[in-house]
Amino acid sequence: MASSSIHKYLFPQHPCFSGNLQLHKNSQVSSIHLASRVIRACSAVSAEPDMNAKQGEILEAELFACPICYKPLMRKGTSGFNLKAINRSCFECETCRKSYSNNDVFLDLTVTAGMKKYKEVKPAGTEGFRNPLVSFVYERGFRQNLTLIGYPDIDEEFKMAQEFFERVKGGKMIDVSCGCGLFTRKFAKSDTYSHVVALDYSENMLRQCYEFIEQDETVPTNNLALIRADVSRLPFESGSVDAVYAGVAIHCWPSPSNGVAEICRILQSGGVFAGSTSLRYSKSTPWYLRPMIEVRFLPSFYEVGLAFCRFQMYLAGII
């Protein structure tokens, strides 16, 4: 009884049960009610994986990260990984408090995005492709004529790329320095990848890319995105990408070593990086291109640790 008094003093709202308390089965509860409760419990358990699957889909769609801190971006707007949905959405980094918006053509995920006071100036090899005239003529004859100086045919190069990417089918593909999207459209049409991202630093190249996509009704846009970004600050989380392609591009990067390092960062284990680029010249290389190759291209590749004996060489590696 003494323990009962102490219990009432310490816990006045909670009754104290005596040691003689006996619990009896309620005979009114039928087996039918028990069976129904078991069914409800089972249905509750089976619903949990469905919720997790939906959550996984949402996380998978949010591929982009802040180019400053590499933390995932928060998305506001229409959901889905496609051109229309991304163009109707805004992205924000909660860590850096920086917002990234689009202009109905591409999403700008550069460090200086939205800044009017500050402007980043790149080397001539990079800035030249931001010229509207260059972006206009690039796929209207210029890119096709690169076969004259040693590059493979466009269809042949795409076939080579697909062979390298055979092991990462169904994964996320980034076409770095995509230009007008010549290979981006081919990657999208192949229906091989879950996500295809056309990425370039040139605004005018991305506009031409968007224009070509709009003109070609056979290009699927349900898993396609156009992103403006710097190859030295790729807006993706580490280990989040399966395949990266860079066609006729690496020699144009301000720092090939930084670009390759960034690509290695975003590729997951077993990911593939492939691309075509200009290296040492051959006997068929025009004389007027040789000084430019020796001064501009070769130092960049010695910096990366690449040295080949041909003007054009296909580069591929498994990270």
Secondary structure, 3 states (H helix, E strand, C coil): CHHHHHHHHHCCCCCCCCCCCCCCCCCCCCHHHHHHHHHHHHHHHHHHHHHHHHHHHHHHHCCEECCCCCCECEEEECCCCCHHHHHCEEEEECCCCEEECECCCCEECCCCCCCCCCCCCCCHHHHHHHCHHHHHHHHHHHCHHHHHHCCCCHHHHHHHHHHHHHHHCCCEEEEECCCCCHHHHHHHHCCCCCEEEEEECCHHHHHHHHHHHHHCCCCCCCCEEEEECECCECCECCCCEEEEEEECCHHHCCCHHHHHHHHHHHEEEEEEEEEEEECCCCCCCCCCCHHHHHHHHHHHHHHHCCCCCCCEEEEEEEC
